[in-house]
Amino acid sequence: MSQIVPVTDYTFPTLEPEQKVLSRIGAIVKGHQAKTEAELMSAVAGHKVVITQFAPMTRKVLETLEPNATVIRYGVGVDNIDLKAAKDLGINVAYVPDYCMDEVADHTVSMMLSLLRRLPMLDAGVRAGRWDGIQLAKPMLALNQTVIGLIGLGRIGRAVVKRLKVFDCQFLVFDPYLKPEQAKALGLELANLETVLSQADALSLHIPLSDETRHFINKDRLVQMKPTAIVVNTARGGLVDAEALANALKGKTLYAAALDVFETEPLPADSPLRDAPNLLLSPHLAWYSETAIERLQYLAAEEALRALKGEALRCPYPL
């Protein structure tokens, strides 16, 4: 069974890229659309290497794998994998953090600039027969007077900065894992969280989801922000308390927000976000381009190939 690589679930049209890579050593890719714990246990039991997309890789599921098995996540986040269980069981976890870096950075900046320049509001106004652009747009800062606050400065955060620097924006960064000299080398200023929240005109989230970061943006932190500020989240939906954000937008204690990710996906019909004003939404698609899909599949398959051959993983997730 070691030469069969189960894919627990996938949203791609085919698994041909994976099969093309793994056929180099005669391995076979077996696709599933497992959702329940029982279905997952049946799909992965006894296997050495597993690729997963969204399926919940719980302790019970992980316990069915071969000793020292490897689980590879299609994508950047690993919140569908019980990392503590993986560590306890000696299971390796790998991910693909760089397959869509440019796409997510482009999407983040597009959402941010759209709101900073009030494009959704202006579009709605013109369609409604209004021509009072200043009233619709104010308050609006020049981009070179805009403070961009970043929570986390990993690959995507740095790519966002690179794109916004051409507009001469100002930057404040909160990242407890980044050393001051590293920030200085990037031409950026580290600040404490309170400073970033209170001074940011646009706040962009670039941190993983964990027990510590769930609802990182909540009622208490939103009240620290300027009422003219915007929040952009293309990272993980659970970072934002949807009810608190909706209330801030409805109460005009926050000007606007843009979300590509949500705590529950698809977005529930009764979500308080649906009727929140000045809210730009996209359906977890910041990662997307045709080349990104292909890149993701090939990179995940090549990681599986390394795992089967007993070679060092390219992107092991630290446990």
Secondary structure as UniProt FT lines:
FT   TURN            2..3
FT   STRAND          4..7
FT   HELIX           16..22
FT   HELIX           23..25
FT   STRAND          28..31
FT   HELIX           37..44
FT   TURN            45..46
FT   STRAND          49..52
FT   HELIX           59..62
FT   TURN            63..64
FT   TURN            67..68
FT   STRAND          70..73
FT   TURN            79..80
FT   HELIX           83..89
FT   STRAND          92..94
FT   TURN            97..100
FT   HELIX           101..116
FT   TURN            117..118
FT   HELIX           119..127
FT   TURN            128..129
FT   HELIX           133..137
FT   HELIX           143..145
FT   STRAND          147..151
FT   HELIX           155..164
FT   HELIX           165..167
FT   STRAND          170..174
FT   TURN            176..177
FT   HELIX           180..185
FT   TURN            186..187
FT   HELIX           193..199
FT   STRAND          202..205
FT   TURN            211..215
FT   HELIX           219..222
FT   TURN            223..224
FT   TURN            227..228
FT   STRAND          230..233
FT   HELIX           237..239
FT   HELIX           242..250
FT   TURN            251..252
FT   STRAND          256..259
FT   TURN            269..270
FT   TURN            272..275
FT   TURN            277..278
FT   STRAND          279..281
FT   TURN            286..287
FT   HELIX           290..309
//
